Structures are given as structure tokens and as C-alpha cells.
Amino acid sequence: MTSLDVVPNGQPELPALSWSAVIAGAVTSAALTLLLAALGVGLGLSAISPWAGEGVSATTFKVGAGVYLVAVAMLASTVGGYLAGRLRTQWIGVNNHEIYFRDTAHGLAVWAVATVLLAATLGTAMTHILGGVTTGATTAAASAAPSASPTDVYVDSLLRSDPSSTLATAGNNEQTTRSEMGRLLLPVLQKGGTVSAADQSYAAKVVSARTGLPQAEAEKRVSDVIAQAKKAADDARKAARSLALWFVASMLAGAVASMIGATEGGLLRDHKWYEPGWRTSITRTH
């Protein structure tokens, strides 16, 4: 049946999907998501303090960020779905159950288009906004050491020495030693990676020669730094996993909220909501 066909009451049947309404709702939802994401970064920065005992804890911050992500998805999707429901065409002579299904489909379409739009068009902007916290924290370090690698912090721990020591290596051998230790520690940052006993023994000899520590103390320092690197890598993996789960939860919540918003917007679209007592004339049960 085409748009020119008629239903039994003589009215022409309109398309089941109003793409103009869907696109309008999706663009609105995407824009509102971007705005709320920027607001969330600002609120998050205000909750972080470099002083001990000030601001929120790391756990509280991560949970709060996840909850906020879900809230943003629900709010933006509800507005987008509601807008699509209000702007869609009115289907004359269509069963109430079919209208409910179509409104729900409009809400789901709004969520899907907004998600694709955010990923394809606004992905760079979202990355810059959501990465603002870490960018601000690492700007000074990146300026001081533009060629820094993830292992530099652990190499610093390995090669730290007493300033008064005359055994510390200096000159052109410094960078060579650091690069070698960085390559040695790199597997530790990977899942299941470790440093072999031979490499640990060699690293301890390098640390001993570099810092003047006795061999036993150098071996202990190497073991401690490897454990520290493993813990940091494991914490990073756990944080990434938590963020992914929160992101999935926010997407599911956004889809449901968009469908609910569209059904409510469609209900108002089909009734004279501006007249007193209009709800008493509603025949839909959804």
C-alpha cells in the first residue's frame, strides 16, 4: 500500500515512519548529549582536589561518572524521542495498538540515529571533552618530556639515586640505559606479561651500577617496581572494563527512555492536550 492508498474511512494512509521527525529528534538528542557531557566534565573537575582529604574519592568519582553517563543518555534520549513523537504525522484510522508500536519504533529510531551521529560526526568533539580531565593533568608532563613513554615513571624508580652518590651514571649513557630499561619493562604493562628471571637479574645489576645500591637492594627495588607496574596496568584494565559496562548501560537506558518519550509525545500529538479535561477523552491504554 502506497501513501496514495486509502483506509476504510476514506482517509489517505500516511507513511508509518516520519523521517523528518526522527532526524529532528536525533539531532536534538545528540546536541543535548554533547552539552551535558561538557557540563559533566566541568562538575567532575570541580570535585577533584590534589589535597589529601579534599574532594571525592576515586571510587566515588568513577561511580558518579557512570551514573551521570546513564542520566545524560536518559535525559537526552527522552527529549529526542518526545520531540519525534510530537512532530510525527498523525495516523488517521490506525488501531491504537499499532499507533503505540509506531511511536515506540520512532523512539528507537531516534536513539539509533543519534548514536550513529555521535559516533560518526561528534566523536572527535566528545573525545576532546571527555578526555579533558586527563589532558589537563598531563599537560605539564608532556611539555617537559614530549618523547615520554608509559614506562618512564618506572624507569625513574629503578634509576633513582642519592644525589651525593658518585656512582650515578651520567652523560650520553643516561638515555641509552633508560631506553633499555623501558623496553625491559614494556611486557609488564601488557595482559599476562612478565619479566623473566634473567631480565630481572640483569636489571638489578644495571640498577646497582647506576645507583650504587647493593645487589640485594637493587633486586628488591626491581621486584617492587615490577609489582607496581603490574598493579597500575591491572587498575587501568579494570577502569576500562567499568567504563565499557557503564557505557553499555547508558546506551540501553537511552534506548528505553527514547521509546518512552516518543510514546508520550505521540499521545499528546493525537489529543487536544490544551483543552481542560483532555485526559478523560483518551482511548489509548498505553
TIKOL-853658 format. One record per residue (C-alpha): residue number from 1; x, y, z. Coordinates in nm, 3 decimals, always signed. Layout:
<dotors>
{n=NUM, u=X, v=Y, w=Z}
...
</dotors>
This chain:
<dotors>
{n=1, u=+0.000, v=+0.000, w=+0.000}
{n=2, u=+0.141, v=+0.340, w=-0.101}
{n=3, u=+0.089, v=+0.682, w=+0.051}
{n=4, u=-0.190, v=+0.739, w=-0.204}
{n=5, u=-0.394, v=+0.439, w=-0.092}
{n=6, u=-0.688, v=+0.491, w=+0.140}
{n=7, u=-0.806, v=+0.319, w=+0.456}
{n=8, u=-1.168, v=+0.210, w=+0.505}
{n=9, u=-1.278, v=+0.552, w=+0.637}
{n=10, u=-1.169, v=+0.718, w=+0.315}
{n=11, u=-0.862, v=+0.896, w=+0.457}
{n=12, u=-0.530, v=+0.858, w=+0.274}
{n=13, u=-0.281, v=+0.645, w=+0.464}
{n=14, u=+0.033, v=+0.832, w=+0.565}
{n=15, u=+0.383, v=+0.676, w=+0.587}
{n=16, u=+0.434, v=+0.477, w=+0.906}
{n=17, u=+0.774, v=+0.637, w=+0.972}
{n=18, u=+0.820, v=+1.015, w=+0.982}
{n=19, u=+1.186, v=+1.051, w=+0.898}
{n=20, u=+1.184, v=+1.428, w=+0.939}
{n=21, u=+1.062, v=+1.388, w=+1.297}
{n=22, u=+1.318, v=+1.114, w=+1.364}
{n=23, u=+1.607, v=+1.323, w=+1.233}
{n=24, u=+1.495, v=+1.629, w=+1.429}
{n=25, u=+1.476, v=+1.425, w=+1.748}
{n=26, u=+1.811, v=+1.256, w=+1.684}
{n=27, u=+1.996, v=+1.582, w=+1.618}
{n=28, u=+1.843, v=+1.735, w=+1.931}
{n=29, u=+1.939, v=+1.431, w=+2.136}
{n=30, u=+2.297, v=+1.435, w=+2.007}
{n=31, u=+2.338, v=+1.807, w=+2.074}
{n=32, u=+2.196, v=+1.774, w=+2.425}
{n=33, u=+2.428, v=+1.480, w=+2.494}
{n=34, u=+2.729, v=+1.689, w=+2.394}
{n=35, u=+2.615, v=+1.978, w=+2.613}
{n=36, u=+2.556, v=+1.757, w=+2.917}
{n=37, u=+2.888, v=+1.578, w=+2.862}
{n=38, u=+3.069, v=+1.913, w=+2.875}
{n=39, u=+2.877, v=+2.003, w=+3.190}
{n=40, u=+2.970, v=+1.670, w=+3.345}
{n=41, u=+3.340, v=+1.728, w=+3.281}
{n=42, u=+3.315, v=+2.067, w=+3.448}
{n=43, u=+3.137, v=+1.922, w=+3.751}
{n=44, u=+3.388, v=+1.637, w=+3.767}
{n=45, u=+3.687, v=+1.872, w=+3.765}
{n=46, u=+3.534, v=+2.072, w=+4.048}
{n=47, u=+3.503, v=+1.753, w=+4.255}
{n=48, u=+3.871, v=+1.662, w=+4.219}
{n=49, u=+4.124, v=+1.809, w=+4.457}
{n=50, u=+4.500, v=+1.749, w=+4.476}
{n=51, u=+4.490, v=+1.788, w=+4.855}
{n=52, u=+4.451, v=+1.485, w=+5.080}
{n=53, u=+4.109, v=+1.458, w=+5.241}
{n=54, u=+3.956, v=+1.706, w=+4.996}
{n=55, u=+3.712, v=+1.629, w=+4.716}
{n=56, u=+3.566, v=+1.287, w=+4.640}
{n=57, u=+3.746, v=+0.953, w=+4.642}
{n=58, u=+3.849, v=+0.779, w=+4.323}
{n=59, u=+3.581, v=+0.511, w=+4.366}
{n=60, u=+3.310, v=+0.766, w=+4.429}
{n=61, u=+3.422, v=+0.966, w=+4.128}
{n=62, u=+3.412, v=+0.661, w=+3.897}
{n=63, u=+3.069, v=+0.550, w=+4.018}
{n=64, u=+2.939, v=+0.905, w=+3.999}
{n=65, u=+3.073, v=+0.941, w=+3.645}
{n=66, u=+2.899, v=+0.618, w=+3.543}
{n=67, u=+2.567, v=+0.722, w=+3.695}
{n=68, u=+2.597, v=+1.061, w=+3.529}
{n=69, u=+2.662, v=+0.892, w=+3.194}
{n=70, u=+2.339, v=+0.694, w=+3.232}
{n=71, u=+2.148, v=+1.006, w=+3.338}
{n=72, u=+2.277, v=+1.200, w=+3.037}
{n=73, u=+2.173, v=+0.924, w=+2.799}
{n=74, u=+1.825, v=+0.901, w=+2.952}
{n=75, u=+1.763, v=+1.275, w=+2.956}
{n=76, u=+1.890, v=+1.342, w=+2.604}
{n=77, u=+1.712, v=+1.039, w=+2.460}
{n=78, u=+1.384, v=+1.123, w=+2.633}
{n=79, u=+1.387, v=+1.475, w=+2.489}
{n=80, u=+1.477, v=+1.348, w=+2.142}
{n=81, u=+1.212, v=+1.075, w=+2.147}
{n=82, u=+0.946, v=+1.311, w=+2.282}
{n=83, u=+1.024, v=+1.563, w=+2.008}
{n=84, u=+0.991, v=+1.296, w=+1.741}
{n=85, u=+0.658, v=+1.182, w=+1.885}
{n=86, u=+0.520, v=+1.535, w=+1.884}
{n=87, u=+0.642, v=+1.613, w=+1.531}
{n=88, u=+0.537, v=+1.292, w=+1.357}
{n=89, u=+0.240, v=+1.278, w=+1.123}
{n=90, u=-0.100, v=+1.183, w=+1.259}
{n=91, u=-0.224, v=+0.844, w=+1.150}
{n=92, u=-0.597, v=+0.853, w=+1.083}
{n=93, u=-0.792, v=+0.532, w=+1.124}
{n=94, u=-0.499, v=+0.333, w=+1.267}
{n=95, u=-0.556, v=+0.098, w=+1.559}
{n=96, u=-0.432, v=+0.225, w=+1.897}
{n=97, u=-0.203, v=-0.075, w=+1.940}
{n=98, u=-0.044, v=-0.005, w=+1.602}
{n=99, u=+0.000, v=+0.363, w=+1.694}
{n=100, u=+0.175, v=+0.259, w=+2.015}
{n=101, u=+0.409, v=+0.032, w=+1.819}
{n=102, u=+0.487, v=+0.306, w=+1.567}
{n=103, u=+0.560, v=+0.560, w=+1.839}
{n=104, u=+0.791, v=+0.312, w=+2.008}
{n=105, u=+0.964, v=+0.248, w=+1.676}
{n=106, u=+1.009, v=+0.623, w=+1.629}
{n=107, u=+1.177, v=+0.647, w=+1.968}
{n=108, u=+1.409, v=+0.356, w=+1.889}
{n=109, u=+1.495, v=+0.510, w=+1.552}
{n=110, u=+1.577, v=+0.842, w=+1.719}
{n=111, u=+1.812, v=+0.668, w=+1.961}
{n=112, u=+1.981, v=+0.471, w=+1.681}
{n=113, u=+2.032, v=+0.774, w=+1.456}
{n=114, u=+2.159, v=+0.986, w=+1.746}
{n=115, u=+2.404, v=+0.713, w=+1.847}
{n=116, u=+2.541, v=+0.683, w=+1.494}
{n=117, u=+2.554, v=+1.063, w=+1.462}
{n=118, u=+2.753, v=+1.096, w=+1.785}
{n=119, u=+2.994, v=+0.821, w=+1.683}
{n=120, u=+3.047, v=+0.941, w=+1.325}
{n=121, u=+3.020, v=+1.319, w=+1.343}
{n=122, u=+3.073, v=+1.427, w=+1.702}
{n=123, u=+3.319, v=+1.155, w=+1.802}
{n=124, u=+3.618, v=+1.390, w=+1.793}
{n=125, u=+3.442, v=+1.657, w=+1.996}
{n=126, u=+3.323, v=+1.402, w=+2.254}
{n=127, u=+3.676, v=+1.262, w=+2.280}
{n=128, u=+3.823, v=+1.605, w=+2.349}
{n=129, u=+3.557, v=+1.688, w=+2.608}
{n=130, u=+3.561, v=+1.356, w=+2.792}
{n=131, u=+3.941, v=+1.349, w=+2.779}
{n=132, u=+3.967, v=+1.694, w=+2.936}
{n=133, u=+4.038, v=+1.560, w=+3.283}
{n=134, u=+4.340, v=+1.354, w=+3.183}
{n=135, u=+4.459, v=+1.611, w=+2.931}
{n=136, u=+4.471, v=+1.884, w=+3.195}
{n=137, u=+4.655, v=+1.660, w=+3.438}
{n=138, u=+4.926, v=+1.557, w=+3.191}
{n=139, u=+4.988, v=+1.881, w=+3.001}
{n=140, u=+5.287, v=+1.986, w=+3.212}
{n=141, u=+5.444, v=+1.642, w=+3.198}
{n=142, u=+5.400, v=+1.618, w=+2.822}
{n=143, u=+5.559, v=+1.960, w=+2.773}
{n=144, u=+5.859, v=+1.868, w=+2.985}
{n=145, u=+5.910, v=+1.531, w=+2.817}
{n=146, u=+5.749, v=+1.522, w=+2.473}
{n=147, u=+5.902, v=+1.182, w=+2.394}
{n=148, u=+5.790, v=+1.022, w=+2.720}
{n=149, u=+5.677, v=+0.660, w=+2.717}
{n=150, u=+5.444, v=+0.476, w=+2.959}
{n=151, u=+5.742, v=+0.305, w=+3.121}
{n=152, u=+5.935, v=+0.622, w=+3.207}
{n=153, u=+5.782, v=+0.650, w=+3.554}
{n=154, u=+5.901, v=+0.300, w=+3.639}
{n=155, u=+6.246, v=+0.364, w=+3.491}
{n=156, u=+6.270, v=+0.668, w=+3.716}
{n=157, u=+6.205, v=+0.442, w=+4.014}
{n=158, u=+6.468, v=+0.195, w=+3.902}
{n=159, u=+6.741, v=+0.450, w=+3.836}
{n=160, u=+6.676, v=+0.689, w=+4.124}
{n=161, u=+6.996, v=+0.751, w=+4.321}
{n=162, u=+7.130, v=+0.955, w=+4.609}
{n=163, u=+7.235, v=+1.294, w=+4.472}
{n=164, u=+7.556, v=+1.269, w=+4.670}
{n=165, u=+7.645, v=+0.937, w=+4.514}
{n=166, u=+7.946, v=+0.939, w=+4.283}
{n=167, u=+7.845, v=+0.611, w=+4.123}
{n=168, u=+7.546, v=+0.751, w=+3.935}
{n=169, u=+7.588, v=+0.725, w=+3.563}
{n=170, u=+7.562, v=+1.048, w=+3.368}
{n=171, u=+7.632, v=+1.182, w=+3.024}
{n=172, u=+7.537, v=+1.015, w=+2.699}
{n=173, u=+7.479, v=+0.674, w=+2.863}
{n=174, u=+7.173, v=+0.805, w=+3.052}
{n=175, u=+6.927, v=+0.786, w=+2.762}
{n=176, u=+7.060, v=+0.450, w=+2.646}
{n=177, u=+7.012, v=+0.299, w=+2.991}
{n=178, u=+6.661, v=+0.440, w=+3.027}
{n=179, u=+6.557, v=+0.312, w=+2.684}
{n=180, u=+6.687, v=-0.033, w=+2.764}
{n=181, u=+6.505, v=-0.049, w=+3.096}
{n=182, u=+6.189, v=+0.080, w=+2.929}
{n=183, u=+6.195, v=-0.199, w=+2.673}
{n=184, u=+6.256, v=-0.448, w=+2.951}
{n=185, u=+5.951, v=-0.330, w=+3.146}
{n=186, u=+5.716, v=-0.298, w=+2.847}
{n=187, u=+5.581, v=-0.657, w=+2.866}
{n=188, u=+5.472, v=-0.591, w=+3.226}
{n=189, u=+5.215, v=-0.340, w=+3.101}
{n=190, u=+5.054, v=-0.599, w=+2.874}
{n=191, u=+4.798, v=-0.854, w=+2.988}
{n=192, u=+4.975, v=-1.158, w=+3.132}
{n=193, u=+5.316, v=-1.005, w=+3.064}
{n=194, u=+5.607, v=-1.050, w=+3.299}
{n=195, u=+5.983, v=-1.009, w=+3.321}
{n=196, u=+6.194, v=-1.323, w=+3.310}
{n=197, u=+6.431, v=-1.410, w=+3.593}
{n=198, u=+6.730, v=-1.343, w=+3.368}
{n=199, u=+6.599, v=-0.998, w=+3.277}
{n=200, u=+6.528, v=-0.919, w=+3.642}
{n=201, u=+6.880, v=-1.019, w=+3.737}
{n=202, u=+7.023, v=-0.805, w=+3.459}
{n=203, u=+6.803, v=-0.511, w=+3.555}
{n=204, u=+6.919, v=-0.542, w=+3.915}
{n=205, u=+7.284, v=-0.526, w=+3.802}
{n=206, u=+7.209, v=-0.214, w=+3.598}
{n=207, u=+7.030, v=-0.052, w=+3.891}
{n=208, u=+7.315, v=-0.141, w=+4.123}
{n=209, u=+7.570, v=+0.013, w=+3.888}
{n=210, u=+7.353, v=+0.317, w=+3.823}
{n=211, u=+7.254, v=+0.395, w=+4.181}
{n=212, u=+7.530, v=+0.240, w=+4.390}
{n=213, u=+7.287, v=+0.016, w=+4.576}
{n=214, u=+7.398, v=-0.327, w=+4.696}
{n=215, u=+7.289, v=-0.608, w=+4.467}
{n=216, u=+7.029, v=-0.739, w=+4.713}
{n=217, u=+6.866, v=-0.397, w=+4.750}
{n=218, u=+6.875, v=-0.345, w=+4.374}
{n=219, u=+6.695, v=-0.678, w=+4.321}
{n=220, u=+6.430, v=-0.577, w=+4.575}
{n=221, u=+6.381, v=-0.243, w=+4.400}
{n=222, u=+6.336, v=-0.418, w=+4.065}
{n=223, u=+6.077, v=-0.658, w=+4.213}
{n=224, u=+5.888, v=-0.372, w=+4.380}
{n=225, u=+5.875, v=-0.166, w=+4.061}
{n=226, u=+5.758, v=-0.463, w=+3.853}
{n=227, u=+5.479, v=-0.525, w=+4.105}
{n=228, u=+5.388, v=-0.157, w=+4.094}
{n=229, u=+5.375, v=-0.160, w=+3.713}
{n=230, u=+5.156, v=-0.471, w=+3.710}
{n=231, u=+4.914, v=-0.318, w=+3.959}
{n=232, u=+4.891, v=+0.003, w=+3.757}
{n=233, u=+4.824, v=-0.192, w=+3.436}
{n=234, u=+4.562, v=-0.406, w=+3.609}
{n=235, u=+4.391, v=-0.097, w=+3.753}
{n=236, u=+4.382, v=+0.057, w=+3.406}
{n=237, u=+4.221, v=-0.256, w=+3.261}
{n=238, u=+3.960, v=-0.262, w=+3.539}
{n=239, u=+3.881, v=+0.106, w=+3.481}
{n=240, u=+3.839, v=+0.045, w=+3.108}
{n=241, u=+3.610, v=-0.251, w=+3.178}
{n=242, u=+3.397, v=-0.048, w=+3.418}
{n=243, u=+3.369, v=+0.236, w=+3.170}
{n=244, u=+3.262, v=-0.005, w=+2.896}
{n=245, u=+2.991, v=-0.157, w=+3.119}
{n=246, u=+2.864, v=+0.187, w=+3.220}
{n=247, u=+2.860, v=+0.286, w=+2.854}
{n=248, u=+2.652, v=-0.020, w=+2.761}
{n=249, u=+2.414, v=+0.053, w=+3.049}
{n=250, u=+2.376, v=+0.413, w=+2.934}
{n=251, u=+2.301, v=+0.303, w=+2.577}
{n=252, u=+2.032, v=+0.060, w=+2.691}
{n=253, u=+1.882, v=+0.319, w=+2.926}
{n=254, u=+1.886, v=+0.575, w=+2.644}
{n=255, u=+1.704, v=+0.339, w=+2.407}
{n=256, u=+1.428, v=+0.270, w=+2.661}
{n=257, u=+1.397, v=+0.639, w=+2.755}
{n=258, u=+1.374, v=+0.741, w=+2.389}
{n=259, u=+1.090, v=+0.494, w=+2.325}
{n=260, u=+0.901, v=+0.607, w=+2.633}
{n=261, u=+0.946, v=+0.973, w=+2.537}
{n=262, u=+0.820, v=+0.906, w=+2.185}
{n=263, u=+0.505, v=+0.732, w=+2.307}
{n=264, u=+0.429, v=+1.022, w=+2.540}
{n=265, u=+0.494, v=+1.276, w=+2.265}
{n=266, u=+0.273, v=+1.079, w=+2.026}
{n=267, u=-0.005, v=+1.066, w=+2.282}
{n=268, u=-0.005, v=+1.444, w=+2.311}
{n=269, u=+0.020, v=+1.475, w=+1.933}
{n=270, u=-0.303, v=+1.282, w=+1.883}
{n=271, u=-0.509, v=+1.461, w=+2.152}
{n=272, u=-0.613, v=+1.815, w=+2.232}
{n=273, u=-0.390, v=+1.844, w=+2.539}
{n=274, u=-0.456, v=+2.217, w=+2.558}
{n=275, u=-0.826, v=+2.164, w=+2.644}
{n=276, u=-0.934, v=+2.114, w=+3.007}
{n=277, u=-1.007, v=+1.752, w=+3.095}
{n=278, u=-0.848, v=+1.620, w=+2.777}
{n=279, u=-0.713, v=+1.313, w=+2.951}
{n=280, u=-1.063, v=+1.185, w=+3.017}
{n=281, u=-1.114, v=+1.151, w=+2.643}
{n=282, u=-0.805, v=+0.934, w=+2.590}
{n=283, u=-0.888, v=+0.596, w=+2.442}
{n=284, u=-0.536, v=+0.462, w=+2.428}
{n=285, u=-0.434, v=+0.229, w=+2.710}
{n=286, u=-0.055, v=+0.258, w=+2.659}
</dotors>
